Amino acid sequence: SLDALSRSNLFLVPLEDADGWYRFHHIFSAMLRAELERRDPGLASTLHRRAYAWHRERRDTDAAIDHALLAGAFAEAAELIESIWPGYCNVNRMSSLLAWLHRFSPEFLQEDVRLLHACAWTQAFAKDMDDAAMTIVRIEALGKLDDGPLSDGFSCVKAGIASLRSLILPSGDLGLRERNAKRVVELE
């Protein structure tokens, strides 16, 4: 059985908090990936796409996002992240979100206003206000500020960014914070 194999230390490791689930030891796993690429170049991407679909169907979002990113299926990974990021921030999983965001190709990330919106909010929740401010500048440079509604409840990117600006601006400029807050109310 798999349990007996994992106890005998033969390449299988039980997953924590996932009764009955196992993974290959990372060294064995790397060897298998290298052998797959040697025998059938490019097949790994196809297999990751299948794994993405399987995990998404079973609502295992973390695994689905990981496999989509490994397959280079950035649009699919972005769609999932855009739909779940508010909940992840609410339970303090900003590091997971930021790790996924760093795995996107820079070209893809810089063109997806919704993903950048999620990124800016995640950076702000992670208390990285300088990066959040830079991400807001990139969003505004893209335009597409009327895109919405968004999974965080805002009607459009413009409202979400105005709200974020009212939160992260230096505390000394309360007038600017107030104007941004009023802008959110107008937009919503």
C-alpha positions in Angstrom: 0.0 0.0 0.0 1.0 3.6 -0.3 1.1 4.0 3.4 3.6 1.1 3.7 5.7 2.5 1.0 5.9 5.9 2.7 6.9 4.3 6.0 9.6 2.3 4.3 11.0 5.6 3.0 10.8 4.5 -0.7 10.3 7.8 -2.5 6.9 8.6 -1.1 6.2 11.3 1.5 2.7 11.7 3.1 1.2 15.1 2.8 0.5 16.9 6.0 -3.2 17.4 6.8 -4.2 15.4 3.7 -5.0 11.9 4.9 -4.4 9.4 2.1 -2.5 11.8 -0.1 1.2 11.4 -0.9 3.9 13.1 -3.0 7.2 11.8 -4.4 10.4 12.7 -2.6 11.6 15.9 -4.2 14.9 14.3 -5.5 13.0 11.4 -7.0 10.4 13.8 -8.4 13.1 16.0 -10.1 14.7 12.8 -11.6 11.3 11.8 -13.0 10.7 15.2 -14.5 14.1 15.2 -16.1 13.5 11.7 -17.6 10.1 12.8 -18.9 11.6 15.8 -20.6 14.4 13.6 -22.1 11.9 11.0 -23.4 9.1 13.3 -24.5 10.0 16.9 -24.7 7.0 19.2 -24.0 4.7 16.6 -22.6 5.1 18.0 -19.1 3.1 21.1 -20.1 0.3 19.0 -21.4 0.2 16.9 -18.2 0.2 20.1 -16.1 -2.8 21.4 -18.1 -4.6 18.2 -17.4 -3.7 18.3 -13.7 -4.9 22.0 -13.6 -8.3 20.9 -15.0 -8.6 18.0 -12.7 -7.8 20.0 -9.5 -10.0 22.9 -10.6 -12.9 20.5 -11.1 -12.4 19.3 -7.6 -12.1 22.8 -6.2 -8.5 22.4 -5.1 -7.6 26.0 -6.1 -4.0 26.0 -4.8 -3.0 22.9 -6.8 -5.0 24.1 -9.9 -3.1 27.5 -9.8 0.3 25.7 -9.4 -0.3 23.4 -12.3 -1.7 26.2 -14.5 1.5 28.2 -13.8 3.7 25.2 -14.5 1.9 24.7 -17.8 2.4 28.3 -18.7 -1.4 28.7 -18.8 -1.2 32.2 -17.4 -4.8 33.2 -18.4 -6.3 30.3 -16.5 -4.1 30.9 -13.4 -5.0 34.6 -13.5 -8.7 33.9 -13.6 -8.5 31.7 -10.6 -6.3 34.2 -8.6 -8.6 37.1 -9.5 -11.6 35.1 -8.2 -10.0 34.0 -4.9 -7.6 36.7 -3.8 -9.9 38.6 -1.4 -10.6 35.5 0.6 -6.9 34.6 0.7 -6.1 38.1 2.0 -8.9 37.8 4.6 -7.2 34.7 6.1 -3.7 36.2 5.9 -2.5 34.1 2.9 -0.8 37.1 1.1 2.5 35.2 0.8 0.8 32.4 -1.2 -0.7 35.1 -3.5 2.5 37.0 -3.9 4.4 33.8 -4.7 2.0 32.9 -7.4 2.1 36.5 -8.8 5.9 36.3 -9.0 5.6 33.1 -11.2 3.8 34.9 -14.0 5.7 36.1 -17.0 6.4 39.8 -16.6 4.8 40.5 -20.0 1.6 38.8 -19.0 1.4 40.4 -15.6 2.0 43.9 -16.9 -1.0 43.6 -19.3 -3.6 42.2 -17.0 -5.3 45.1 -15.1 -7.4 42.8 -12.9 -4.4 40.7 -11.9 -2.4 43.9 -11.1 -5.4 45.2 -9.1 -5.3 42.0 -7.0 -1.5 42.4 -6.8 -1.7 46.0 -5.5 -4.2 45.0 -2.8 -2.3 42.0 -1.8 0.9 44.1 -1.5 -1.0 46.6 0.6 -2.4 43.9 2.9 1.2 42.5 3.2 2.2 46.0 4.3 4.4 46.6 1.3 3.1 50.0 0.5 5.9 51.1 -1.8 5.3 48.1 -4.1 1.6 48.7 -3.9 2.0 52.3 -5.0 4.2 51.3 -7.9 1.7 48.7 -9.0 -1.1 51.3 -8.9 1.1 53.5 -11.2 1.4 50.5 -13.6 -2.4 50.0 -13.5 -3.2 53.6 -14.2 -0.7 53.6 -17.1 -2.6 50.6 -18.7 -5.9 52.4 -18.6 -8.8 50.0 -18.6 -9.9 51.5 -15.3 -13.6 50.9 -16.0 -13.1 47.2 -16.1 -15.4 45.5 -13.6 -17.2 44.3 -11.6 -14.4 42.8 -9.5 -14.3 39.9 -7.1 -13.5 42.2 -4.1 -16.9 43.9 -4.6 -15.8 47.0 -6.4 -17.7 48.0 -9.5 -14.6 48.8 -11.4 -10.8 49.0 -11.2 -10.9 52.8 -10.8 -13.0 52.5 -7.6 -10.7 49.8 -6.2 -7.6 51.9 -6.9 -9.2 55.1 -5.4 -10.0 53.1 -2.3 -6.5 51.7 -2.1 -5.0 55.1 -2.6 -7.1 56.4 0.3 -5.6 53.7 2.5 -1.9 53.8 1.5 -1.1 57.5 1.0 1.1 59.1 3.6 -0.9 59.8 6.7 0.1 63.5 6.6 -2.1 64.3 3.6 -5.6 63.7 5.0 -7.2 65.9 2.5 -6.0 63.7 -0.4 -7.2 60.6 1.5 -10.6 62.2 1.9 -10.8 63.1 -1.8 -10.0 59.6 -2.8 -12.6 58.2 -0.3 -15.2 60.6 -1.8 -14.2 59.4 -5.3 -14.9 55.8 -4.3 -18.4 56.8 -3.0 -19.0 58.6 -6.3 -17.9 55.6 -8.4 -19.8 53.1 -6.4 
